[in-house]
Amino acid sequence: MSDVDVASAADAMMRPMEKGDIPTVMKIELLAYPQPWEVQVMEKCLQTTHYHCFVLEVAGKIEGYLFMSVVVGEMHILNICISPSIQGKGWGRELLHRTFDLAANQYQANMCFLEVRPSNTSALALYESEGFSEIGMRKNYYPASNGREDALVMAKSIIS
């Protein structure tokens, strides 16, 4: 944990996302991203077999979420977000750590992959500090206000 103290982390719980969580998750998504996911995409993720969706509750309030897929020992983070009101306090790192543990222990994943916008410098710094390495680039991957933006593809071993 970074800035998240032990008492705060003890007040946090990661649990499977439920359909009733989507409105709250969408509120966070809309606040956090200039090109947010659509609600239908989130609902579809909840129905897809290899997708796993979680919320992070802090003091009983949803403050973050994660969508991932796990197939053949590989975890792919599709969307991870912490509410802008508590970003920069170590909760993204906490959510990553809890997800690595879950993916390795429950889903037998040994690698984690993700895409990140090069312009998302805070996320990029977090991933690099957590041991992710850039392994490639996807051209014109993300929608952007001025057209499209590339994605950096990153990977990390999550073998304990």
N, C-alpha and C positions, 0 to 999 in steps of 0.2 A: 504494500500500500504506500502511496505517496503522501498526499496531504490528508487522506482519510484516516482519522484516528480509530483506534480499536473500538472505542465505545460507539462511534458512528457506524462502523462496519457491522457491529453486532446488531444494530437497529435496521440493517438492510437485509433484504431477502430477494433472491432470484427465484422466480417460479415460472412455470409454463404460462404462456400468454393464452388468454381466453378471448372468444369473439367479443365479449362485452368490454374488453380492454381497448379495442381498436379506436373508439372515439378519443380516449385520452392519449393513446400513442400517436394518433394523427395530429392532435394539438401540438405535441412536442415536435413531431416531424415538420409541421408547417412553420414553427418558430425557428427550427434549427437549420433548415435547408432552403436555399433559393429555388431549387428544382426538386420538390419533395416527391416521394412515392405517392401513388394514388391509392385510395382506400381499397379498391378492388384487388390491387396487387397484394396488399397485406392479408386480405381475406383469403385469397388464393393460396398464399404461403401456409396459412393455418390448416388448409385442406390437403396439402401435398405431403405424401408419405415421407420423403427424404428431407423435408424441411422441418426445422425445429425453431420455435419462436418463444422468446422469454421476455419477461419484464423484470426490471429491477425496482423494487419498492424500498424507499428510504422513509423510515418512520411512518409506514403505512400508506405512502403516496407513491404512485408510479412516477419515477424520475428518469427512467432509461429503459431501453429495450434492445433486443438483438434478434436478427433473423439469420439463420445459418442452414446450410445443407451439409449432410454427412453421407458420403458414399465411398465405399471401398477404402476405409481408413483415412479418408481425406475430409477435413472440415473446411468449408468455404463460408467466410463471413460475408453475408449479402448486404446487411444494413446493421449498423450499430450506432446508437445515439444516446446521449445524455442530455437532459433538459438544459437549455442555455442558462437557466438561473443557477445551476450548480456545476457548470462546466469549469474546468481548471482546478478542481479540488480533489482529484484523484479517483473520481467515481468511474471514469472510463477505464482506467487501469484495473480497478476492482472488478468491473464487469468482465473485462478480458480474462482476468485470472480465474474467476468463477467459471467462465465458459470453457477455458482450457481444461480445467479439472473435470468438468462434466463431459466434454467431448472425449477426453482420453479415457476416463473411467467408465462411463456409461455407454458410449458409442464406439469405443476402441479406435478412435482417430489418433494418428501419429503425426500428421502434418496439418498446418492451418494456412489457408490462402485467403487473400482479400485484394480488392482494388481500392485505390484511394486517389482522389484528385491531387495533382501536384500543388494546386493552389490552396489545399487544406493543410496548411503548415502545422497547425496544432495536432491534427490527427497523424500526420506524417512523423512528427517528432515523437509522439507516443509510441507508434508502431516501431520506429527505429530503436527507441529506448527499451522496448520489450523484446528485441532480438530479431525482428523481421528484417529480411533482406529483399532488395528489389531484384526480381527475376525476369522482368519484362515490362512491356508497355502495350496497352490497347489503344490504338489511334481512334480518336473521335468517339470515345466510349460514352461519355456523359453529356447530357444536354446542358447547355450553358446559355447565359443571357445573350452572348454574341455568337451563337452557333453551337459548337461542340467542343468538349475538352477531353484531352487524353486521360487515361488512367494508368497509374503505376500499378503493376502486379507485384505483390509482395508475398513472401512465404516464411514460415517459421516451423521448426520441429517442436512438437508438444509432447514428446516422449518424456515420461517422468524418470 
